[in-house]
Amino acid sequence: MTDALSPEARDDLLARGYSRRSFGRIAALLGGGAIANSIIGHANARSLTAMPNVDVTKLVRIGSNECWTGPFPAAAKIGAEVVFHGNRYDPTGHMHSNLLSTVSAVENIPEDHVIAWAGSSDPLMRSVVTFCSPTRGLVTANPSYEAAWGVADWLKVPLTRIPLKAENGYKTDVRAMLKADPNAGVYYICTPNNPTGTVTPLEDIAWLVENKPKGSIVLVDEAYIHFSNTKSALSLVGQGKEVIVLRTFSKIFGMAGLRLGLSFAHPDVHARMMRYDGENETSMLPMPAVACGTKSLTMAADIAARRSEMIAARTMTFDHLTKRGVSFIPSDANMFVLDWKKPAGPIKDAFLRQNVLIGRSWEIWPNASRITVGSMAEMEAFCAALDHVMA
């Protein structure tokens, strides 16, 4: 397994304080498979296959931050056409390059600053491997997306989690992050945050970039940015800063099952991330996803319409929660946190008996649940189930 790491990568890992015994763990992580899947999926809601008495066809599934509908029809049609040419790695010979050039044009960033992946999990894990070490830790908000925590635990990297606080609007406190670990390797910011949907202002991210230690990375996960009107950190990447931005097609584009993601960084930063492989395999992507994703990026009006549809369903839900006196954190994305004021586990089970699958809790907030914003009909079903459960 350690042979999967290049000699340059092994030398770099030793120089940064990893032991030779870490090589196998790193190779297993970056090689995908069971280890990577277990880390990424560790805190996901329980599998539907573990619920034998639930009729999935009748289930309102608002627990995993999936989009309530599939890919944009025009994009899905193009992706479906590519399936019939699935005997070719790249049916037209330039689909991958078309994706990168489209990303470059839409986001106004140089094409050599973009890498496409089969989802965004690999570059997230790879960022921790590359810039953290046994002596340079990972700093995140708490709660936030936990996959990076799992990587830190797997690699024995110091982990610091900064609680989100009401007095700060439950936003990521970048100054507290830097103060907690002034020599961290990665400062991870999910914005809008998962699970709260709260936004970290670009000005705060820029402050952290300017004040962090040299050589460390600010890793900005923008999985949910299309649901928000917040400013992207891509401008910092374009300025050559030590920043990595992650994007996914799993959320507003409705492509969670198709697996496509992007990372944005200066070419030198990307080169450091890619040296663990004998060769760059990121071009081996599912071509139906590439075709669908490429078209989706250009559909600005459809993106705006889908965002508006989500906001309408979210607003209706928030109005209902307010009328019922249920505490929640206002969100700028397609999920929010609801505080039950008592253990969330039994309440989740009560919703499931109403054929509504809500999201999980975080250790720091055991009395709260994350709720995904689905379609208007799904959120009306959630509100009806809420009334039943509260009664």
TIGUMAR-304382 format. One record per residue: x, y, z of N, C-alpha, C in turn; residue in three letters. Coordinates in steps of 0.02 Angstrom, whole numbers, plus 50000, padded with zeros to 5 digits. Each point is the difference from the previous one (the first is absolute). Example, Ala and Ser with C-alpha at 12.3 -4.5 7.8 and 13.67 -1.06 7.14 Angstrom:
2
506604971650390499555005950000500455006050000ALA 499825005349964500425005950003499615005550037SER 
REM end
This chain:
391
500414994050000499595006050000500435006350000MET 500565000050037500425006050003500335001449933THR 500044995049956500295001149934499585004949959ASP 499365001050021499565004749965500245007250009ALA 500415001250051500255006750011500655001049961LEU 500075005849969500605001449963500595001050048SER 500624999049977500595001350043500015007250025PRO 499815004749958499985007150021499505000950057GLU 499434996649995499495000650053500264997050065ALA 500344994349997500254996950061500525004450034ARG 500445003049960500505004650029499675006050033ASP 499495002749966499645005750027499654998350066ASP 499694994250002499644998050061500484999250059LEU 500574997049987500504999250053500255006850025LEU 500115004549952500255006750018499505003950042ALA 499364998549993499485003650036499794996550065ARG 500354994650017499884997050065499594993650000GLY 499764997849942499664993649997500504994450007TYR 499794994550028500444994150004499894995549939SER 500474995449989499924995349945499374995750009ARG 499824999050063499404996150013499375003649977ARG 500055006549987499425003849976499894999149925SER 500514997549965499954999749927499414995749978PHE 499924994250032499464995649981499325003150013GLY 499945003650056499365003250016499835005549949ARG 500525003749980499895005349950499834997149933ILE 500354994849979499864996849936499304997049999ALA 499804997050056499334997250004499465005449995ALA 500155005750030499525005550000499925002949930LEU 500565001549967499975003149935499834995049945LEU 500074993750015499814994949950499264998749998GLY 499625003350044499284998950001499824993550033GLY 499454997149980499784993650027499695000650069GLY 500054994650038499644999550063500215005350051ALA 500665001450004500245004750051499725007049986ILE 500075002349938499765006749983499245000450008ALA 499654994849978499275000050005499775000250073ASN 500354996450043499804999850070500115006750033SER 500535003649981500145006550029499495005149975ILE 499885000249935499535004849972499294998650024ILE 499814993750004499324998350017499894998650073GLY 500495001350042499974998150071499395002950036HIS 499865006349987499475003350038499355000849960ALA 499964996749942499395000749960499414996950037ASN 499415002149979499404997050028500004992649984ALA 499684996150045500024992849991499734998049932ARG 500284994849972499824997749933499274998049998SER 499695001449942499304997949991499934992550002LEU 500544996449983499974992750002499964997450071THR 500165004350049499964998150070499315001350030ALA 499525002049957499325001350022499524995549963MET 499984993650017499614995249961499255001350000PRO 499755003650048499285001150004499775006649968ASN 500475003349965499845006449969499914999149925VAL 499455002749975499885000049927500345006149971ASP 500574998949968500415005549976499625004249948VAL 499564996849962499645003749949499535005250029THR 499824999250064499545004750032500375004650049LYS 500654999350004500395003650050500185007049976LEU 499905004950043500245006849987500725000350025VAL 500475000549955500714999450017500325006950003ARG 500025002950060500295006650011500544999650054ILE 500434994949993500514998950050500715000349976GLY 500125000349935500684999449974500235005849957SER 499645005650002500185005949961500004998849925ASN 499654994849978499924998949928499525005249972GLU 500065001349935499525004349967499334996249994CYS 499455003650003499344996849999499824997549930TRP 500385001949950499864997849932500664998349966THR 499944997149940500604997749965500375005549964GLY 500484998249958500365005049960499525004149958PRO 500235005849978499595003949954499854995749938PHE 499374999849978499824995449945500445000749938PRO 500165006149981500415000949940500694997050010ALA 500275000650060500664997150015499954992450006ALA 499474997650030499914992750007499944996749932ALA 499675003349953499934997249933500684999049967LYS 500435005050007500674999449971500394994450034ILE 499954999650067500344994750035499754993149980GLY 499344999449990499714993649981500244997849931ALA 500085004749955500254998349933500704997150002GLU 500405002450047500694997650006500024992750024VAL 499494997950037499984993150025500064995049942VAL 499705001649944500014995549943500684999649967PHE 500465004350022500694999849975500474998350057HIS 499744996550049500394998450060500564995149988GLY 500064997349941500574995649983500645004049992ASN 499945006749996500595004349991500165003650066ARG 500645000750015500195003850059499785007349995TYR 500065002849941499785006849987499714999949929ASP 499344999349993499694998849935500205004949945PRO 500085006450017500175004849948500745001750000THR 500374997850050500715001450004500175006650034GLY 499495004050016500165006450032499475002050051HIS 499624995250026499485001750049500305002750065MET 500554996950022500315002350062500275007149992HIS 500325001449945500275006749990499435005049991SER 499444997949971499435004549994499725001950069ASN 500004995250045499775001450068500445005450031LEU 500664999149996500465004850031499955006949968LEU 499935000249934499955006549966499345003550018SER 499484996050008499355002950020500045002750071THR 500294996250045500105002450069500395006550000VAL 500535000149960500435006049997499615006149977SER 499584999049949499615005649972499465002350049ALA 499654995350031499455001750045500265003450064VAL 500564997450026500255002550064500555005349992GLU 500195001449938500515005249987500644998650038ASN 500254993949990500614997950034500414996049949ILE 500675000450002500404996449950499864992550001PRO 500004997149941499854992949994500504995750038GLU 500635002250004500504995950034499945000450077ASP 499505003750024499865000350072499444995250019HIS 499764995849954499424995850012500184992649989VAL 499784995750045500034992849991499314997250013ILE 499794995449957499354996650008500114993250032ALA 499534998150043500054993850038499344996349997TRP 500024993750018499384996150008499715001550069ALA 499705005950007499785002450065500535004550031GLY 499865002850058500485004550032500334996950061SER 499864993650014500294996850059500754999149995SER 500244997849941500714998849991500415006450013ASP 499845005649968500415006050013499955002550072PRO 499434998850033499965001950070500494996050042LEU 499994993349991500454995750038500735001549981MET 500115001049937500685001249974500295006550029ARG 499575005050010500235006350028500274999150071SER 499644995950040500224998750068500664996249999VAL 500064994949958500624996249994500585004649982VAL 499885004449952500545004149971500255005450046THR 499555003250037500195006050036499994999250076PHE 499714994650025500034998550071500544994850013CYS 500154998950063500504995150019499934998750075SER 500404995550028499964999050073500175006350040PRO 500325004949969500175006250035499615006149976THR 499644999349945499605005649974499294997649990ARG 499555002650042499344997250006499485002749951GLY 499394997750013499415002149963499545003950047LEU 499755005749976499535004050040499365000849961VAL 499434998750033499355000849968499515003150050THR 499415001749975499455001950043499694993650029ALA 499575000950050499644994350029499315002450022ASN 499464997549966500014994649952500185002449930PRO 500254995349960500125001249929500044993249967SER 500134999949935500044993749964500584995950028TYR 499864993850021500484996250041500524996049962GLU 499954999649934500464995649964500735001650015ALA 500165006550003500695001950015500214997750069ALA 499524999850048500164997550067500214992749996TRP 499644996249960500174992949993500694999049971GLY 500195004249952500674999549971500535001650053VAL 499885005250039500485001850052500084994350050ALA 499454996950019500034994450047500384994149969ASP 499874998649937500334994449965500755001049996TRP 500215006349991500715001549991500355002350065LEU 499625000250054500275002350065500255007249995LYS 499615004249967500155007149993499635003850055VAL 500325004850033499655003950052499385003549971PRO 499454999550035499365002849978499745004950052LEU 499855006149977499705005150043499345002149970THR 499474999950041499335001849977499745005950040ARG 499815005349966499785006250032499245000250000ILE 499684999950059499264999950002499695006149967PRO 499464998949963499605005549974499585002750058LEU 499955006650004499665003250057499445004649977LYS 499485000350041499425004149984500195007349993ALA 500455002450043500185007149998500365002049936GLU 500254995049963500335001349937499554998049941ASN 499364999050014499544998049947500144993049975GLY 500334995950040500184993149982500434999949936TYR 500405005149991500465000349943500704997850022LYS 500384997549953500684997850014500425006050023THR 500324999250057500405005350030500734999149980ASP 500225003449947500674999049973500545002350048VAL 499875005150039500505002450048500104995050056ARG 499464996950021500064994850051500364993949972ALA 499914998649937500344994349968500765001150002MET 500215006049979500715001449998500305000250070LEU 499645002950047500245000450068500084993050031LYS 499534995549984500014993350030500604995949976ALA 500215001049938500584996549973500365004549950ASP 500485004150024500345004749956500474996749950PRO 500104993450005500474996649955499674994149964ASN 499355000549989499654994549967500214999349927ALA 499894994149973500134998949930499425001749956GLY 499384998950025499395001449962499495003250046VAL 499715005549976499425003150031499414998749953TYR 499544995850022499454997749957499375004050015TYR 499725003149948499395004050006499494997549950ILE 499454997550025499444998149957499515005850000CYS 499895003049942499575005949995499595000049936THR 499345000050005499594999450060500184993650038PRO 499955000550066500224994550042499504994249999ASN 500264994050002499604994150011500134997950072ASN 499505000350045499284999649988499615006550008PRO 500305005650020499615005850020499765004249941THR 500344999649942499835004249944500225007250008GLY 500395001450052500255006950011500615001349957THR 500105006349984500515002149952500595003350037VAL 500614998349978500595003650022500165005449950THR 499965006450018500125005449952500684999449967PRO 500045001849937500634999849963500535004250035LEU 499795005550031500485004350035500334996250057GLU 499634995750034500294996150054500494994849974ASP 499824996849944500454995149970500645003449977ILE 499935005949969500605003749977500445002050059ALA 499695001850057500395001750059500414994050023TRP 499694994250001500364994050022500574998349952LEU 499885000849936500524998649950500605004550012VAL 499885006350016500555004850009500364999150066GLU 499694996950050500294999650067500224993050020ASN 499834994949962500194993250015500764999149990LYS 500284994450025500714998849989500154998449927PRO 500575002149977500204998649931500064992549989LYS 499764997849943500044992949984499394996150017GLY 499575002850043499384996550015499475001949948SER 499434996650002499495000949950499335001750033ILE 499645004649971499315001050018499584996149949VAL 499674994950024499604995549959499275002150005LEU 499725002449946499325002750000499544995349961VAL 499534997050035499534995349970499375003749982ASP 499895000949934499435003849976499474995549968GLU 499884994250032499524995249973499315003049991ALA 499825004850044499325002750001499955007249975TYR 500535002449968500025007249985499485002149949ILE 499794995449956499505002049950499315001150031HIS 499894997850061499385001450035500015006850033PHE 500575003250001500115006350036500215005449952SER 499945006250022500255005649961500675002650028ASN 500324996050042500635002150029500565000249948THR 500515003950013500575000449955500454993950007LYS 500264997649944500434994249999500725001950018SER 500364995050026500725000950014500424998849939ALA 499694998749943500404999049939500425006049982LEU 499775005950020500405006049986500684999650034SER 500044996950058500634999250035500464995049964LEU 499694994849972500394995349960500305003649940VAL 499605004149967500235003749942500575004850016GLY 500045002150064500545004550021500634996250019GLN 499994993449994500594996050016500094998750074GLY 499485000750040500054999050072500034992550015LYS 500204998550062500044993050023499304997750021GLU 499594999149950499304998250009499814994449953VAL 499604995350024499694994949958499255000750008ILE 499655000349945499265000250000499744993549971VAL 499524997050035499694993949977499285001549978LEU 499794996849946499315000349976499764993049985ARG 499344999150000499714993649982499395001249956THR 499844995049960499395000249959499434996250035PHE 500124997950062499524995750035499405003850029SER 500055006650004499485003750037499525003449951LYS 500095006449984499495003349960499944997049930ILE 500534996849974499974997049934499664993250001PHE 499854997350058499624993850006500374993949974GLY 500664999750009500404994649971500374995950053MET 499704999350060500354996550054500214992949980ALA 499574996549963500164993249980500454999449940GLY 500145005549967500424999949939500735001250015LEU 500165003050057500685000950024500435004449954ARG 499995006450016500425004849965500145005850047LEU 500635002250003500195005550043500595003849970GLY 500175005550030500545004349976500425002450058LEU 500645001049988500425003850046500335005649962SER 500075005750034500315006049971500595001950044PHE 500585000849970500605002050036500535002249951ALA 500505003650025500585001649958500324993549977HIS 500264999649938500294993849975500534997050046PRO 500395004250034500514997450046499684996350059ASP 499445002650024499644996750055499724993349976VAL 499695000149942499744993749973500564994949988HIS 500575002449978500564995449987500214996550064ALA 500005003650056500174996850064499494994750019ARG 499375001349985499474995250016500044993749957MET 500265000749940499984994449952500624995650003MET 500505001850040500634996249997499964993350036ARG 499444998550033499944993650035499834994349952TYR 499805001749940499834995049950500584999049952ASP 500064993949977500514998749949499875004149938GLY 499365001049984499815004149944499315002950013GLU 499825005349965499375003350011499444996049968ASN 499554997450042499444996149974499355003950002GLU 500025006450014499385003650009499625000949935THR 500324998649942499645000549937499524994249990SER 500074994650040499574994249994499355001350037MET 499575004049970499385002050031499414996649964LEU 499424999450034499414997449965499765005149948PRO 500064998149937499865004849946499285002449998MET 499494996050018499335002850003499965005850051PRO 500354999350055500015005450050500365006149972ALA 500554999049964500365005649971499565003849951VAL 499654996349957499565003349951499445003850034ALA 499694996850049499455003150037500245006150039CYS 500574999350033500275005650039500215005949957GLY 500304998649943500235005449956499415004349977THR 499464996649980499405003849979499705003750059LYS 499974996850058499685003150059500325006650019SER 500665000449994500355006050021499785006249961LEU 499764999149940499825005649957499285002250008THR 499614996550041499285001050004499835004850058MET 500225006249992499945004950055499285001250019ALA 499555000649952499305001350016499694994150038ALA 500184993949981499734994150034500284999550071ASP 500645001850009500295000150067499635004950045ILE 499885006049973499655005150039499284997850017ALA 499674996849952499314997750012499984994650054ALA 500494995449998500024994750050500155002950069ARG 500445004950002500155003350064499365003350027ARG 499645003449958499385003350021499494995050025SER 499964994349967499534994850021500174997550070GLU 500654999150012500224997850067499845005350052MET 500135006349985499885005350047499265000550019ILE 499574999149950499285000250014499804994450048ALA 500264993949989499834994450044500315001150069ALA 500605002850003500335001350064499625005450039ARG 499795005249966499645005450033499344997550029THR 499634996049961499384997150026500134995950063MET 500534996149999500174995750057500195004250061THR 500405005149990500205004350055499395003550030PHE 499545002249958499405003250025499604995150044ASP 499974993749979499634995050038500354998650067HIS 500654999549998500384998750062499915005850049LEU 500015006149974499925005950042499315000050033THR 499484998349961499334999850029499944994650054LYS 500364994549992499974994650049500485001150058ARG 500415005249997500465001550054500604995250002GLY 500184997349943500564995349997500645003949983VAL 500534998950037500625003749992500414997249942SER 500255004549957500424997949944500515005549985PHE 500524998349964500515004849979499855002249928ILE 499875006449989499885002449931500584998149955PRO 499834997949940500504997149954500015003749934SER 500584999749967500085002849933500124994549950ASP 499794993950016500114994349955499404995350003ALA 500084994149972499444995349995499984995250059ASN 500215002350058499924996150061500005004850059MET 499754997650057500015004150060500014995450060PHE 500175002850057500034996350063499405002050043VAL 499664994950024499405000950042500154997450070LEU 499875004050050500154998250070499374997650035ASP 499994993650018499414997150032499995001250075TRP 500555002250029500065001050073499994993550038LYS 500064994549967500044993350031500324995449950LYS 500224993950021500384995649955499654999049932PRO 500405000749947499724999949933499864993049974ALA 500344994950026499934993349973499294997549999GLY 499635000150057499314997650000499555004149955PRO 500145006549992499595004249957500114998049927ILE 500624998549981500134997749932499614993649986LYS 499984995550048499624993849991499265001449994ASP 499755005050037499295001749996499835002849931ALA 500455004049971499895002449932500004994249950PHE 500444995350010500044994449955499354996050000LEU 499684999650057499354996650002499475003849961ARG 500145006449986499565004049957500255000249928GLN 500464995349984500294999549933500405006249980ASN 500315003250049500435005849987500684998550030VAL 500514999849958500694998750023500365006750007LEU 500125002250062500375006150011500744998450012ILE 500415005150008500724999150004500254998550069GLY 500654999550004500344997750060500155005850048ARG 500274998150057500245004850049500765000050001SER 500295005150031500725000350012500124999250075TRP 500574997350017500154998650070499945006250044GLU 500205005749973499995006150039499295002450013ILE 499534998149955499305002050007499554993949997TRP 499984995950052499614993849998499245001150000PRO 499785006150016499295001450001499755003249934ASN 500435000249951499835003349937500024995149942ALA 499635001549948500004996049938500135004649941SER 500344997449951500075003549936499424998049955ARG 499685004949971499444998949954500205002649931ILE 499954995749950500125002149932499365003349973THR 500085005449962499435003249968499874996349934VAL 499424996849997499804996449940499525004349958GLY 499584996749962499515003549960499475003050045SER 499575004249972499475003050040499554994550028MET 499844994949959499584994550024500344996250056ALA 500654998949994500364996450052500025003950065GLU 500095006649995500035004050061499305000850031MET 499484999949960499334999850027499884993550038GLU 500264994549973499954993550034500395000150066ALA 500595003349998500405000750061499615003950053PHE 499695005549980499635004150048499414996150029CYS 499664996149958499444995950025500254994850049ALA 500564996949984500304995050046500225003350064ALA 500285006149995500205003750060499405001150046LEU 499445002149971499405001050040499784993750035ASP 500044994449965499804993650028500484998050057HIS 500655000749988500504998050050499935004450063VAL 499905006549990499945004550057499364998650040MET 499484997849965499374998550034500064993750044ALA 
REM end
